[in-house]
Amino acid sequence: MELNSKYSIILYKWFSMSYNQFEHYQYKPNRTKKQLEDYKSPRIIISDLRELTDTVDDYSRFDNFEKKSHKRCN
């Protein structure tokens, strides 16, 4: 896998962490189906994504975030 930007690495780690939690808890009775589904298919709100990627003060508009991210990937 070629992860070429710090953002892709951060997101990969975040997704991996969630999926690892899913794998760990899937056969244990102490998690609800909803919790397991959230681990398996995580979602993140934009404000949390911006904090996670340290872009709170960057990209004042989300479409700018997408444009600049696509330029870095190409």
Secondary structure, DSSP 8 states (H G I E B T S, - for coil): ----SHHHHHHHHHHHHHHHHHHHHTTSTTS-HHHHHHHHS----HHHHHHHTT-TTS-SSHHHHHHHHHHHH-
